């Protein structure tokens, strides 16, 4: 009798662990199709013109968590955040902008990026630094004929089990272009409901560009999780430099079809202030729309 009871208990425990789908690895990728719409106006005596420029970008990534991530604390997409998980991530993107669509004398521009980042969360009973966060990252960008190196370092803390505040410094070095330094502060909080929850974030910062005006950058957004598998989100991002504004928004849906396999769909739009044509009279009205489809698998 005792052996049967122990066997049943062991099977139940194994099933419960499988159902929680704790994981230590995550791999995934996404594809973005975007289109820039450029409209020239006030270019008399030349007529106004409208051109569309397509972009296609693919990305793959992998993340290793230093310990198993507990998925029982809330929505699956927020498991690492809620479990205070330390991790290392690498990713690679490759894309193309179809400049030839606006002139036979222009060539399509390819671009690649590669990055590596780490987040370490100090955790442990009695640790004086428990809850503190350290972020490190490096990104290499190769848009067209330029090479860009981006370094970032951040320090922050879990103010509550579901709240983080992180300050980040970023340095960007551009071949044959102006270098820049930037900093921002990001606040994230998860509001737990009886089923699902709400993840909200806000950030603000500044980019200091050599021989140019500073750029102010700010973002806000939230994702409402109907349950632990399904969420809908929206975000806004703005930037301003010397009176010129760039405003963008995104809306997305995120669905874990199983405990280990998730997909997400995002639509985004970015509007730029009119750009003065140099030389000559007139302005360019620029807008970007994009759709991103991604998938991830955890094990």
Order of alpha helices (4+ residues) and beta strands (2+ residues): alpha-beta-beta-alpha-beta-beta-beta-beta-beta-beta-beta-beta-beta-beta-beta-beta-beta
